[in-house]
Amino acid sequence: MLDLRKEAWQKTVLTRFVTQVFPLVERELNYWKKFLNTCPEGELKKQAFAGIRHKRFHCQGGSIYALYSPEKLKTLVEIIVAVQTISDYLDNLCDRVECGAEEA
């Protein structure tokens, strides 16, 4: 009986994650893409878009923590996506952009 309850709970969490959290993550990523479209062209913008395009799963995975507080789900997803997007952007800058110390 305990296994059935655990399995039901897991299915409920997974369902909420896919049906509630994923759409919020996509909405937030779209917000950041629209913001980036207002930025000047260049390597920084390119790396920002690359972070969103190639590392969106970080935002999706991190946002599972928003399920711990359903009443604050939207706000928590906004915060998690913003922080993860910044982190991925900075990671891209460190790993992919070639520049000397003077240019940094």
Secondary structure, 3 states (H helix, E strand, C coil): CHHHHHHHHHHHHHHHHHHHHHHHHHHHHHHHHHHHCCCCCCHHHHHHHHHHHHCHHHHHHHHHHHHHCHHHHHHHHHHHHHHHHHHHHHHHHHHHCCCCCCCC
